[in-house]
């Protein structure tokens, strides 16, 4: 089939409606096709994972009720400078003994790791809905992973994928909205 020169208009409404590209014949001026553009160009497929990095370990003595376990101990860490910068992870409770003074309580030694939170971003192609929906609409998304999309301005991306869409030869891309 012979390719057809087309002007592509990218329309992104400010308040309501979905963004789409309209392929318009350069020869006749008629709308050949409209294809909706999904959301998620900049972030679809990214997963944020929180990783705890151990900075140091210490031991604390507790006196509490109920009997202390790694799940129910509350860490004080009052002696640390800026304790709000850390996430505390209880790694062990030992030397547990019952204190039968006025009120029954438990004393124990608690082993704690002071950790810093670090956010790690990963790309998952299986969760990249933007890419999947664009391919379903007929665009060639080969090589357009999230990393490359983040480095490429959106209109440059549209020029590239629209130039290879079906049998249209891209003459110009115009943005409205």
Secondary structure, DSSP 8 states (H G I E B T S, - for coil): ---EEEEEEEE--SSSS--EEEEEETTT--EEEEEE--S-TTTTTEEEEEEEEEEEEEEEEEEESS---TTT-----TTSTTGGG-EEEEEEEEEEEEE-SSS-EEEEEEEEEEEEEEEEEEE-GGG-HHHHHHHHTT---TT--HHHHHHS-HHHHHHHHHHTSTTEEEEEEEEE-
